[in-house]
Amino acid sequence: MNFNQTIRTFTDFYRDRGHHVSDSSGLVRPPEDPVLFTTAGMHPLTPYLLGEPHPDGPRLVSVQRCLRTTDLEEVGDPSHLTVFQMLGSWSLGDYDGSQSLRWGYELLVDGFGIDPKWLHVTVYGGDGMVPPDTSSHRVWSELGVPVEETVEDNWWDNGPVGPCGPDSEIFFWTGDGPPTGTPTTDDRWVEIWNHVMMRYDRRPDGTLVELPRPNVDTGMGLERLLTVLQGEPSVFDTDVFQPWVRSVSSLWTPEVSDLRVVSDHLRSSVVMIGDGVRPSNTRHGYVLRRLLRRTLTVLWRDDPSRSLSDMSVEPIEFTRRLFWHTPDDRGPKVGGPSVGVGGPSVDHVRRIWLDEERRFRDLLSRGRPLVRRQLRNGPLGEEDYHYLHDTHGLPREMVDLLTGES
């Protein structure tokens, strides 16, 4: 099942059950939001989860673009990404968690064709303050899916305050041979979907107050789901990443982890630029600058003459179509223009890339003698790294690159 079919199957399933298909909101959060970027599908819905009526009704479904800076250092492994798309469904005070789980099982097994014997779930086991989620446990037992109870792993929140509650996570077996162990004892169980029973509002003093109406919030990463449906070992082997992997590997021959970092960071930069982010030394712009400079650091490690100007148009245009189609477009039209597509133009992306590349080269030229001077006293320590960063603006990755030249 390709990404078009996957998105369509998901949204059609919930549309047929009375859910309104909502457009994706941008990555950048409003100034009053303490979080810089949209990190989950529920983020734009916070006022409605707290009780405000939604103009489109109590049942919603969307494909939301998200960015998580907490996963930056994990990028390069088979599953972590900086920017990804979240398939989400919501019940705003309408149906309960049991109904959500039953529909979720139906979609996975009948809609996506996943064999239930490869599934395992976890549910909230209670902690003395909040009782165990016995209703979710009962649903899964009736459906014949093995259940494991946890506490911290099955409590969901989006920060120290705000809507929260117990969740039930669905895992898929990725190992060779029949499944063994449980999600907490064997990391070959990979989480693919989370159903949150959002029943509480955590106040600044840490107390939990029951919401006037309980909600259900589900989130499933598109790219991770595609690894299951397409039988691939990593998100980078799925069809949503092939244009990037193909273009990068046709120009350069990085190690697998570096190929993933470059593909992820360039793809993420296109989405960030499309949502109005520009490289800078603070806030949103700092994250974009870090992604681009980390990419260049990887590329220049073996050959400083490499340039982002060599990247082909194909992956940029593909990403533009993938992230800016409207739900009723039925997904990006590979090989041709997509109706209603917005997002950044290819020329605009390339101009920002190359301007940042020029700035980074200039900074390297200025930093080279500074690093050499520090190296006269021996190998660099933490104090040297802090000095070069705080006084001269040279990040650790750049210092390591310059150290390797000396």
Residue, then its C-alpha position, 0 to 999 in steps of 0.5 A: m500500500n503506497f502513501n496515497q492509498t494509506i492516507r486515503t484509507f485512513t481518512d475515508f475510514y473515519r469520514d465514513r464514520g462521521h468525522h470531518v476531514s480537517d486541513s493540516s495547520g502549520l508547524v509554527r505555533p502562535p507566540e503565546d504558545p510555550v512550544l515552538f512547533t506543532t509536535a502532535g496532531m492534537h496540538p492545534l486542537t487544545p482549546y477544543l480538548l479543554g471544552e470549547p465547541h469545534p466549528d466542524g463538530p465533535r468528530l475530526v480526522s486529519v493528516q497533520r505535519c509535525l516537528r519534534t526537536t527532541d528526536l534530533e539526536e535520534v535521526g539516523d536510526p531506522s525510525h526517528l524523523t525530525v518532521f513527519q506526518m501524523l494521522g489523527s482522529w478525535s472524539l471531542g466529548d462524543y464516543d468513548g475510548s472503547q469505541s475508538l479502540r474497536w475502530g482502530y483494530e478494524l482499520l488495522v486488520d480490515g482496512f490495512g490488512i495487518d494480521p492481528k497475530w503481529l499485534h500487541v498492546t499496552v494499557y494504563g495500569g493505574d498509579g494510586m491517583v488515577p485508576p487502571d484503564t480496565s475498559s481498554h483492557r477489556v476491549w483488547s481481551e475481547l478482540g484477542v490481542p495480548v495486553e501488557e499493563t504499564v504506568e509511565d509508558n501509558w500516560w500521555d501529556n503534551g507538557p507540564v500543564g494541559p490536557c492529559g490522560p491514560d493511553s493505549e498503545i498498539f505495537f507491531w512485531t518487526g522481528d524474524g519469526p513469531p513474536t516473543g516477549t512484550p513491548t517493554t521487554d523486546d524492542r522489536w515491538v514497534e509502536i504504530w498507533n496511540h489512543v489517548m483517553m484524554r480525561y484530565d487537565r493538569r494545572p500549574d500546581g500539578t493537580l489533575v482536574e477532570l475535564p467537563r467532557p472526556n475526549v479521545d485523541t489518536g495519533m499514528g505516524l504515517e512514515r512509521l506505518l508505511t514501514v509496516l505496510q510496505g514491509e521495509p526495514s526503516v522509514f527511509d526505505t518507504d516511498v515517501f523518502q525514496p526521492w530524497v534517498r535516490s537524489v542524495s545517493s546519486l550525488w554522494t556515497p555517505e554511510v547509511s546513518d549519514l544518508r538518513v540524516v541528510s535526507d531527513h534534514l533536507r526534507s525537514s528544511v523544505v517543510m519548515i521553509g514552506d511554513g515561513v521559517r528562515p535560518s537565524n540564531t534564535r527560536h524557530g530559525y535556529v532549529l532550521r539553521r542547525l538542520l542545514r549546518r548539520t547536513l553540510t557538516v556531514l557532506w563536507r566531512d569527506d569533501p568540502s567542495r560538495s554543495l546543495s546546489d547539486m541537489s535535484v528538483e525532484p525531492i523538493e517538488f515531491t515534498r511540496r506536493l506531499f505536505w501541502h495537498t488538501p485532504d480532498d485532493r486524495g494525496p499528492k499526484v506523483g509525476g504531475p501537479s497536485v490540485g490546490v498545492g501550496g508550499p514553497s517554490v523550488d527556487h525559494v527553497r534553493r535560495i535559502w539553502l545556498d544563502e545558508e551554505r555561503r554563510f556557513r562557509d564564511l563562518l568556517s573560514r573565520g573559525r579555522p584559525l581559531v580552532r587551530r589556535q586552541l589545538r596548540n594546547g592539546p586536544l580540545g576539552e569541554e571548556d574549549y568547546h564552550y569558549l569557541h561556541d559562546t565567544h565565536g559562535l562555533p557549534r560543536e559539530m563545526v569545531d569537530l569538522l575543523t579539528g578533523e582538518s587540522 
